[in-house]
Amino acid sequence: MKVKYTEDTPRKINEFNQEIELAPEGVEDIAEIFQTPLTGAYNWDYTLQDNRIGKLYELGKRLNWNTSLDIDWDRPLVVSDEIPEMFWDEYPPYKNLEDDKKREFLRHRGASQFSQFLHGEQGALLVASQLVSCAPTYQAKLYAASQVFDEARHVEAFNRYIQERSRLMYPIGSGLKSLLDKILTDERWDLKLIGMQIIIEGLALAAFNTAKAVTPDPVLRDLLHLIIRDEARHVTFGVNYLEDYIENFSEEEKEDRAMFAYEACVISKERLFPTDVFRRFGWDENEAREFSNNAGFALEFQRLLFSRVMPNLSRIGLLTDKVRPLYDKLGVLEFESHSTDGDISWAELEKPLDLSA
């Protein structure tokens, strides 16, 4: 096995058209280095202090699943030959495409979305591994350790789905990459928890639920069912832990975290635009983004995603007076009074596997 280190994020689109058997010496991993001033912390008080966090940890152990065994990968891929009516129908460059090209665009758009899911899960894996070292409390360390395994499983599952069924992998989007870089290289452990558990995973949880509701592929539906159950616990952990922790911050520290959360939301909003797909089809990137940003359905989808994040930010104390007008400009402030993931039903989290649907 060879490891190739690169200073720049690869921008190549990978297509998996056939099975290729490689000898170990023919495998080349591409790795990008990042540096972090991570400060670790021992914890010498092993007492249980928060039953909510302990319960989430126990639940994670009980509901472990296996990507290879709990999903039936042998079922045929189900795709629709019909071209759905959608907001792109009003965009001239798409409207002028032949039907085959429209299908190709939709395939690439979906592949770009699933690729961002995969890259985001690798980011979550790296952040969770950092939290094991730097989280200050005993139960947070245990939960973070269990989340590392969850995230590894999610990376495995999305990677397998892409390589075996989607067969098209896009590089990580620049917005998501910059956000992950910020979270991974910042020395403040609580910022890692805010950025990953509240923002990235909160948005991902909403996106996964939407994808599960619309996909015709039973394998993807089952895969998302299992990942959603894990992600719900992760977001609940972040909300439960941070609402007590941030209470002890100074006003300056709170404002600093609140501004970071806002900036992370703005970057995550950009993640929704498949700019690499626009470029592939020769479209003007800014024009296509502007159209997508203002399209009714796309706008409602963005609002749906943030309806999950805003109440959580409010609950942990990061919707301060200084950032509220900024969220108001994004059109998402109205969601702050919705139910939070800290209040999520334990019965919902404890549901057994139901892969028959």
VOPAGU-2260 file (C-alpha; in pm, 1 decimal, decimal comma):
REM VOPAGU-2260
SITE   aa  ch    i         X         Y         Z
SITE  MET   A    0       0,0       0,0       0,0
SITE  LYS   A    1     125,2     347,3     -87,9
SITE  VAL   A    2      20,2     675,1      71,9
SITE  LYS   A    3      39,5     989,1    -138,3
SITE  TYR   A    4      37,6    1311,2      62,7
SITE  THR   A    5    -103,0    1619,2    -105,4
SITE  GLU   A    6    -125,3    1983,0      -3,2
SITE  ASP   A    7    -444,3    2041,2    -202,8
SITE  THR   A    8    -780,0    1867,6    -190,3
SITE  PRO   A    9    -820,7    1643,5    -499,7
SITE  ARG   A   10   -1089,2    1772,6    -738,3
SITE  LYS   A   11   -1123,7    1460,6    -950,9
SITE  ILE   A   12   -1464,8    1298,7   -1000,5
SITE  ASN   A   13   -1433,2     921,0    -962,5
SITE  GLU   A   14   -1655,8     683,6   -1155,0
SITE  PHE   A   15   -1677,6     317,3   -1050,8
SITE  ASN   A   16   -1780,4     130,3   -1364,0
SITE  GLN   A   17   -1630,5    -210,0   -1299,7
SITE  GLU   A   18   -1473,4    -427,4   -1037,9
SITE  ILE   A   19   -1097,8    -384,5   -1031,7
SITE  GLU   A   20    -880,9    -621,4    -832,3
SITE  LEU   A   21    -569,5    -448,5    -706,1
SITE  ALA   A   22    -270,8    -609,5    -540,3
SITE  PRO   A   23    -159,4    -439,7    -216,9
SITE  GLU   A   24     130,1    -271,9    -398,0
SITE  GLY   A   25    -112,9    -121,7    -648,9
SITE  VAL   A   26    -327,9      58,0    -389,2
SITE  GLU   A   27    -252,8     425,9    -336,5
SITE  ASP   A   28    -421,3     622,2     -58,7
SITE  ILE   A   29    -439,3     999,3    -100,8
SITE  ALA   A   30    -397,5    1184,9     227,8
SITE  GLU   A   31    -413,4    1556,4     304,8
SITE  ILE   A   32    -238,3    1671,3     622,4
SITE  PHE   A   33    -389,4    1914,9     869,8
SITE  GLN   A   34    -221,8    2050,3    1183,3
SITE  THR   A   35    -406,9    2103,5    1510,1
SITE  PRO   A   36    -304,0    2250,3    1847,9
SITE  LEU   A   37    -518,6    1991,3    2025,0
SITE  THR   A   38    -504,8    2003,7    2403,9
SITE  GLY   A   39    -598,8    1673,6    2562,8
SITE  ALA   A   40    -739,1    1618,8    2910,0
SITE  TYR   A   41    -728,5    1328,5    3152,4
SITE  ASN   A   42   -1030,9    1284,2    3377,5
SITE  TRP   A   43    -963,2    1139,5    3722,2
SITE  ASP   A   44   -1321,8    1158,8    3849,4
SITE  TYR   A   45   -1503,5     855,3    3715,4
SITE  THR   A   46   -1837,8     934,5    3877,1
SITE  LEU   A   47   -2154,8     946,8    3668,0
SITE  GLN   A   48   -2281,7    1304,6    3663,8
SITE  ASP   A   49   -2547,2    1326,4    3392,4
SITE  ASN   A   50   -2795,8    1043,5    3343,0
SITE  ARG   A   51   -2894,4    1175,9    2999,3
SITE  ILE   A   52   -2543,2    1133,1    2860,3
SITE  GLY   A   53   -2502,9     794,1    3027,3
SITE  LYS   A   54   -2833,5     678,2    2883,6
SITE  LEU   A   55   -2730,0     785,4    2533,4
SITE  TYR   A   56   -2404,4     592,1    2573,3
SITE  GLU   A   57   -2588,7     277,6    2685,0
SITE  LEU   A   58   -2837,9     317,4    2401,1
SITE  GLY   A   59   -2555,5     341,1    2148,5
SITE  LYS   A   60   -2404,1      16,6    2274,5
SITE  ARG   A   61   -2737,6    -162,4    2256,4
SITE  LEU   A   62   -2832,5     -39,1    1909,3
SITE  ASN   A   63   -2503,8    -110,9    1732,6
SITE  TRP   A   64   -2544,8    -238,9    1377,3
SITE  ASN   A   65   -2323,2    -394,2    1115,0
SITE  THR   A   66   -2303,3    -243,1     765,0
SITE  SER   A   67   -2237,2    -582,8     606,4
SITE  LEU   A   68   -2493,8    -787,3     798,5
SITE  ASP   A   69   -2788,9    -559,1     874,8
SITE  ILE   A   70   -2838,3    -427,5     521,1
SITE  ASP   A   71   -2931,7    -656,7     232,6
SITE  TRP   A   72   -2699,4    -527,3     -39,2
SITE  ASP   A   73   -2807,9    -793,1    -290,0
SITE  ARG   A   74   -3136,9    -624,8    -373,8
SITE  PRO   A   75   -3141,1    -465,0    -721,7
SITE  LEU   A   76   -3094,5     -91,6    -748,9
SITE  VAL   A   77   -3429,8      81,7    -791,9
SITE  VAL   A   78   -3426,7     400,4    -997,3
SITE  SER   A   79   -3704,4     585,7   -1173,2
SITE  ASP   A   80   -3682,7     629,3   -1551,5
SITE  GLU   A   81   -3925,8     918,4   -1535,8
SITE  ILE   A   82   -3783,8    1268,0   -1524,4
SITE  PRO   A   83   -3952,5    1432,3   -1225,0
SITE  GLU   A   84   -4103,1    1777,0   -1240,7
SITE  MET   A   85   -3882,1    2005,5   -1036,4
SITE  PHE   A   86   -3769,5    2363,0    -997,2
SITE  TRP   A   87   -3489,6    2317,1   -1251,7
SITE  ASP   A   88   -3757,0    2296,4   -1522,8
SITE  GLU   A   89   -3765,4    2676,2   -1520,7
SITE  TYR   A   90   -3388,7    2714,2   -1563,9
SITE  PRO   A   91   -3312,9    2758,6   -1938,1
SITE  PRO   A   92   -2980,3    2563,6   -1948,6
SITE  TYR   A   93   -3156,5    2263,2   -1790,6
SITE  LYS   A   94   -3479,9    2313,3   -1982,7
SITE  ASN   A   95   -3290,2    2298,4   -2313,2
SITE  LEU   A   96   -3124,4    1964,5   -2235,0
SITE  GLU   A   97   -3233,2    1645,4   -2409,2
SITE  ASP   A   98   -3401,6    1389,6   -2182,1
SITE  ASP   A   99   -3088,6    1172,6   -2161,6
SITE  LYS   A  100   -2885,3    1474,4   -2053,6
SITE  LYS   A  101   -3147,8    1566,0   -1795,3
SITE  ARG   A  102   -3121,4    1214,7   -1650,5
SITE  GLU   A  103   -2743,4    1250,1   -1649,3
SITE  PHE   A  104   -2770,0    1582,8   -1466,0
SITE  LEU   A  105   -3000,2    1433,3   -1202,5
SITE  ARG   A  106   -2764,4    1138,0   -1155,6
SITE  HIS   A  107   -2469,2    1369,3   -1104,7
SITE  ARG   A  108   -2663,4    1597,1    -873,7
SITE  GLY   A  109   -2760,4    1299,0    -656,5
SITE  ALA   A  110   -2404,8    1162,7    -663,7
SITE  SER   A  111   -2271,4    1500,4    -553,2
SITE  GLN   A  112   -2514,6    1504,5    -260,8
SITE  PHE   A  113   -2425,2    1153,5    -144,7
SITE  SER   A  114   -2055,3    1230,9    -183,7
SITE  GLN   A  115   -2093,0    1527,6      51,4
SITE  PHE   A  116   -2267,8    1294,7     296,5
SITE  LEU   A  117   -1964,6    1064,6     280,7
SITE  HIS   A  118   -1708,2    1344,0     320,4
SITE  GLY   A  119   -1907,0    1497,3     605,7
SITE  GLU   A  120   -1911,5    1162,1     786,2
SITE  GLN   A  121   -1533,1    1134,9     756,1
SITE  GLY   A  122   -1511,7    1481,6     909,2
SITE  ALA   A  123   -1740,4    1368,5    1191,4
SITE  LEU   A  124   -1517,4    1063,7    1244,8
SITE  LEU   A  125   -1208,8    1283,7    1283,5
SITE  VAL   A  126   -1382,0    1532,8    1513,4
SITE  ALA   A  127   -1526,9    1258,7    1735,8
SITE  SER   A  128   -1180,4    1107,7    1771,3
SITE  GLN   A  129   -1049,7    1446,1    1887,4
SITE  LEU   A  130   -1330,7    1479,5    2142,1
SITE  VAL   A  131   -1224,9    1156,7    2311,0
SITE  SER   A  132    -895,4    1324,4    2403,3
SITE  CYS   A  133   -1006,1    1677,2    2477,6
SITE  ALA   A  134   -1355,1    1646,5    2631,4
SITE  PRO   A  135   -1308,8    1719,8    3002,3
SITE  THR   A  136   -1565,7    1487,0    3161,9
SITE  TYR   A  137   -1577,2    1111,3    3200,4
SITE  GLN   A  138   -1914,7    1053,3    3035,3
SITE  ALA   A  139   -1837,8    1283,5    2743,1
SITE  LYS   A  140   -1524,0    1081,3    2671,8
SITE  LEU   A  141   -1717,2     754,0    2676,8
SITE  TYR   A  142   -1987,7     890,0    2450,4
SITE  ALA   A  143   -1736,8    1041,5    2207,1
SITE  ALA   A  144   -1559,5     703,3    2189,9
SITE  SER   A  145   -1887,4     532,4    2098,8
SITE  GLN   A  146   -1952,2     798,6    1837,4
SITE  VAL   A  147   -1616,0     729,7    1673,0
SITE  PHE   A  148   -1738,1     377,8    1595,7
SITE  ASP   A  149   -2072,2     511,2    1472,4
SITE  GLU   A  150   -1902,2     754,0    1234,8
SITE  ALA   A  151   -1663,8     486,2    1104,0
SITE  ARG   A  152   -1969,0     274,4    1022,9
SITE  HIS   A  153   -2135,3     568,2     844,2
SITE  VAL   A  154   -1824,4     628,4     632,9
SITE  GLU   A  155   -1815,4     259,0     545,1
SITE  ALA   A  156   -2185,0     251,4     455,3
SITE  PHE   A  157   -2189,6     561,7     234,6
SITE  ASN   A  158   -1864,1     461,1      66,1
SITE  ARG   A  159   -2000,0     117,8     -16,1
SITE  TYR   A  160   -2326,4     259,7    -145,5
SITE  ILE   A  161   -2145,8     505,0    -371,4
SITE  GLN   A  162   -1896,9     253,4    -509,1
SITE  GLU   A  163   -2145,3     -32,5    -560,0
SITE  ARG   A  164   -2468,8     145,4    -652,5
SITE  SER   A  165   -2426,2     514,5    -729,1
SITE  ARG   A  166   -2083,2     444,9    -885,6
SITE  LEU   A  167   -1997,5     814,5    -899,3
SITE  MET   A  168   -1803,6    1005,7    -634,9
SITE  TYR   A  169   -1758,6    1381,8    -628,9
SITE  PRO   A  170   -1484,5    1561,8    -434,1
SITE  ILE   A  171   -1569,7    1746,1    -115,7
SITE  GLY   A  172   -1727,5    2088,0    -168,7
SITE  SER   A  173   -1515,3    2388,3     -76,8
SITE  GLY   A  174   -1765,6    2515,3     181,0
SITE  LEU   A  175   -1784,8    2187,6     371,1
SITE  LYS   A  176   -1406,5    2145,8     352,7
SITE  SER   A  177   -1340,9    2492,5     495,9
SITE  LEU   A  178   -1584,9    2429,2     780,4
SITE  LEU   A  179   -1427,8    2093,2     864,8
SITE  ASP   A  180   -1081,4    2251,7     855,8
SITE  LYS   A  181   -1195,2    2518,5    1100,6
SITE  ILE   A  182   -1347,5    2265,6    1341,2
SITE  LEU   A  183   -1057,4    2020,6    1324,9
SITE  THR   A  184    -780,0    2277,9    1367,3
SITE  ASP   A  185    -936,6    2491,3    1640,7
SITE  GLU   A  186    -798,2    2431,2    1990,1
SITE  ARG   A  187   -1133,4    2485,1    2167,7
SITE  TRP   A  188   -1300,7    2151,0    2227,2
SITE  ASP   A  189   -1647,8    2301,0    2278,7
SITE  LEU   A  190   -1629,5    2467,3    1936,2
SITE  LYS   A  191   -1574,0    2122,3    1785,4
SITE  LEU   A  192   -1888,7    2003,8    1960,4
SITE  ILE   A  193   -2088,7    2306,2    1843,0
SITE  GLY   A  194   -1970,0    2283,4    1484,5
SITE  MET   A  195   -2013,2    1909,5    1445,5
SITE  GLN   A  196   -2297,9    1798,0    1675,1
SITE  ILE   A  197   -2519,0    2104,2    1642,1
SITE  ILE   A  198   -2453,2    2243,8    1292,7
SITE  ILE   A  199   -2316,9    1975,6    1057,4
SITE  GLU   A  200   -2495,2    1676,3    1209,6
SITE  GLY   A  201   -2813,9    1873,6    1271,9
SITE  LEU   A  202   -2834,0    1971,9     906,2
SITE  ALA   A  203   -2732,6    1622,5     795,9
SITE  LEU   A  204   -3005,7    1465,6    1007,6
SITE  ALA   A  205   -3270,4    1676,1     834,6
SITE  ALA   A  206   -3121,0    1600,9     490,2
SITE  PHE   A  207   -3103,4    1226,0     561,8
SITE  ASN   A  208   -3469,6    1218,4     664,7
SITE  THR   A  209   -3567,4    1396,2     343,2
SITE  ALA   A  210   -3358,5    1160,0     128,7
SITE  LYS   A  211   -3505,4     856,3     303,2
SITE  ALA   A  212   -3859,7     980,0     235,2
SITE  VAL   A  213   -3808,5    1024,7    -140,4
SITE  THR   A  214   -3566,0     750,3    -248,0
SITE  PRO   A  215   -3710,2     451,5    -437,8
SITE  ASP   A  216   -3402,4     239,0    -354,9
SITE  PRO   A  217   -3470,5       5,8     -58,4
SITE  VAL   A  218   -3099,4     -32,7      17,5
SITE  LEU   A  219   -3052,1     342,2      54,5
SITE  ARG   A  220   -3369,3     365,0     259,3
SITE  ASP   A  221   -3245,9      99,7     503,8
SITE  LEU   A  222   -2898,7     252,1     520,5
SITE  LEU   A  223   -3041,4     595,7     600,6
SITE  HIS   A  224   -3280,4     446,6     857,2
SITE  LEU   A  225   -2988,1     310,6    1056,2
SITE  ILE   A  226   -2768,4     618,0    1018,0
SITE  ILE   A  227   -3052,2     853,3    1116,6
SITE  ARG   A  228   -3099,0     661,7    1440,3
SITE  ASP   A  229   -2731,6     711,6    1525,4
SITE  GLU   A  230   -2728,9    1078,0    1423,1
SITE  ALA   A  231   -3031,5    1153,9    1639,3
SITE  ARG   A  232   -2835,0    1036,6    1942,2
SITE  HIS   A  233   -2532,2    1244,3    1841,3
SITE  VAL   A  234   -2729,6    1566,8    1810,2
SITE  THR   A  235   -2911,0    1495,8    2136,0
SITE  PHE   A  236   -2575,3    1446,9    2309,0
SITE  GLY   A  237   -2451,9    1782,3    2178,2
SITE  VAL   A  238   -2762,3    1968,5    2292,8
SITE  ASN   A  239   -2778,3    1802,1    2636,6
SITE  TYR   A  240   -2410,5    1854,2    2707,6
SITE  LEU   A  241   -2366,2    2205,7    2571,7
SITE  GLU   A  242   -2671,7    2361,0    2735,3
SITE  ASP   A  243   -2513,0    2302,4    3078,5
SITE  TYR   A  244   -2155,2    2374,2    2971,0
SITE  ILE   A  245   -2215,1    2705,0    2791,0
SITE  GLU   A  246   -2403,5    2841,8    3092,3
SITE  ASN   A  247   -2066,4    2892,7    3260,8
SITE  PHE   A  248   -1918,2    3100,7    2975,4
SITE  SER   A  249   -1854,5    3473,1    2996,4
SITE  GLU   A  250   -2061,8    3693,9    2766,6
SITE  GLU   A  251   -1758,0    3742,4    2544,1
SITE  GLU   A  252   -1707,2    3367,0    2515,2
SITE  LYS   A  253   -2075,1    3315,0    2433,9
SITE  GLU   A  254   -2069,0    3580,8    2162,4
SITE  ASP   A  255   -1758,1    3424,0    2012,5
SITE  ARG   A  256   -1927,2    3082,2    1990,2
SITE  ALA   A  257   -2252,3    3236,3    1868,5
SITE  MET   A  258   -2076,3    3408,6    1578,7
SITE  PHE   A  259   -1892,1    3089,1    1489,0
SITE  ALA   A  260   -2222,9    2898,6    1483,5
SITE  TYR   A  261   -2375,4    3161,7    1254,3
SITE  GLU   A  262   -2079,0    3151,3    1016,0
SITE  ALA   A  263   -2097,2    2771,0    1014,7
SITE  CYS   A  264   -2464,8    2790,3     918,3
SITE  VAL   A  265   -2387,1    3025,2     629,0
SITE  ILE   A  266   -2111,6    2794,5     502,3
SITE  SER   A  267   -2339,9    2492,8     540,1
SITE  LYS   A  268   -2606,2    2669,4     333,0
SITE  GLU   A  269   -2354,6    2693,5      48,9
SITE  ARG   A  270   -2298,8    2319,1      80,4
SITE  LEU   A  271   -2644,1    2267,0     -69,4
SITE  PHE   A  272   -2533,2    2390,9    -411,0
SITE  PRO   A  273   -2365,9    2124,6    -632,8
SITE  THR   A  274   -2123,2    2369,3    -793,9
SITE  ASP   A  275   -1903,6    2090,1    -934,9
SITE  VAL   A  276   -2208,3    1960,3   -1121,7
SITE  PHE   A  277   -2283,1    2307,3   -1259,8
SITE  ARG   A  278   -1926,5    2329,1   -1392,4
SITE  ARG   A  279   -1943,5    1980,5   -1545,6
SITE  PHE   A  280   -2247,8    2079,9   -1750,4
SITE  GLY   A  281   -2090,6    2408,0   -1856,8
SITE  TRP   A  282   -2331,4    2626,5   -1662,1
SITE  ASP   A  283   -2245,1    2962,0   -1513,0
SITE  GLU   A  284   -2179,0    2869,6   -1149,8
SITE  ASN   A  285   -2298,1    3197,1    -995,9
SITE  GLU   A  286   -2606,1    3214,1   -1215,8
SITE  ALA   A  287   -2707,3    2854,6   -1137,7
SITE  ARG   A  288   -2652,8    2908,2    -765,1
SITE  GLU   A  289   -2858,9    3225,7    -772,5
SITE  PHE   A  290   -3143,3    3049,6    -952,0
SITE  SER   A  291   -3133,5    2754,2    -712,2
SITE  ASN   A  292   -3114,4    2982,6    -410,2
SITE  ASN   A  293   -3430,0    3167,8    -512,1
SITE  ALA   A  294   -3635,3    2874,5    -640,4
SITE  GLY   A  295   -3940,3    2807,7    -426,5
SITE  PHE   A  296   -3880,8    2437,0    -358,1
SITE  ALA   A  297   -3507,8    2481,1    -297,3
SITE  LEU   A  298   -3574,7    2770,3     -61,2
SITE  GLU   A  299   -3825,9    2565,5     136,5
SITE  PHE   A  300   -3579,3    2275,3     156,5
SITE  GLN   A  301   -3313,5    2506,8     300,0
SITE  ARG   A  302   -3562,1    2635,1     556,0
SITE  LEU   A  303   -3655,7    2277,2     645,3
SITE  LEU   A  304   -3292,4    2197,0     719,5
SITE  PHE   A  305   -3248,6    2497,9     946,1
SITE  SER   A  306   -3572,8    2426,2    1128,9
SITE  ARG   A  307   -3374,7    2151,3    1299,1
SITE  VAL   A  308   -3071,5    2363,1    1390,0
SITE  MET   A  309   -3227,6    2688,7    1512,5
SITE  PRO   A  310   -3413,9    2554,6    1819,4
SITE  ASN   A  311   -3098,8    2369,8    1926,6
SITE  LEU   A  312   -2888,6    2687,3    1901,4
SITE  SER   A  313   -3152,2    2870,1    2103,8
SITE  ARG   A  314   -3156,9    2603,7    2373,6
SITE  ILE   A  315   -2780,3    2603,0    2425,3
SITE  GLY   A  316   -2772,6    2984,5    2448,6
SITE  LEU   A  317   -2614,4    3075,5    2113,9
SITE  LEU   A  318   -2896,8    3285,2    1966,9
SITE  THR   A  319   -2766,5    3603,1    2125,0
SITE  ASP   A  320   -2897,9    3953,4    2057,1
SITE  LYS   A  321   -2599,8    4023,3    1831,4
SITE  VAL   A  322   -2654,1    3728,4    1598,0
SITE  ARG   A  323   -3034,1    3721,2    1591,8
SITE  PRO   A  324   -3059,8    3990,7    1318,0
SITE  LEU   A  325   -2815,0    3787,7    1105,1
SITE  TYR   A  326   -3032,7    3477,9    1125,8
SITE  ASP   A  327   -3336,9    3693,2    1055,5
SITE  LYS   A  328   -3177,0    3793,8     723,9
SITE  LEU   A  329   -3138,7    3423,5     643,2
SITE  GLY   A  330   -3512,3    3383,7     703,9
SITE  VAL   A  331   -3473,8    3108,9     963,6
SITE  LEU   A  332   -3523,3    3286,8    1297,0
SITE  GLU   A  333   -3889,3    3181,1    1311,5
SITE  PHE   A  334   -3781,2    2822,9    1385,7
SITE  GLU   A  335   -3618,9    2898,0    1720,7
SITE  SER   A  336   -3932,7    2800,1    1912,5
SITE  HIS   A  337   -3963,3    2456,3    1750,1
SITE  SER   A  338   -3895,2    2140,3    1951,0
SITE  THR   A  339   -3529,3    2080,3    2019,7
SITE  ASP   A  340   -3332,3    1758,4    1986,2
SITE  GLY   A  341   -3261,3    1778,6    2357,7
SITE  ASP   A  342   -3629,3    1699,4    2412,6
SITE  ILE   A  343   -3640,9    1417,0    2159,5
SITE  SER   A  344   -3850,9    1116,7    2258,1
SITE  TRP   A  345   -3643,0     844,4    2421,5
SITE  ALA   A  346   -3897,1     594,4    2287,7
SITE  GLU   A  347   -3817,5     719,8    1936,4
SITE  LEU   A  348   -3445,0     676,2    1994,1
SITE  GLU   A  349   -3498,9     327,4    2134,9
SITE  LYS   A  350   -3704,5     197,0    1842,1
SITE  PRO   A  351   -3582,5    -146,6    1729,4
SITE  LEU   A  352   -3470,1    -219,4    1376,8
SITE  ASP   A  353   -3752,6    -202,4    1124,9
SITE  LEU   A  354   -3612,8    -277,5     782,4
SITE  SER   A  355   -3927,5    -426,3     635,4
SITE  ALA   A  356   -4062,9     -96,2     501,5
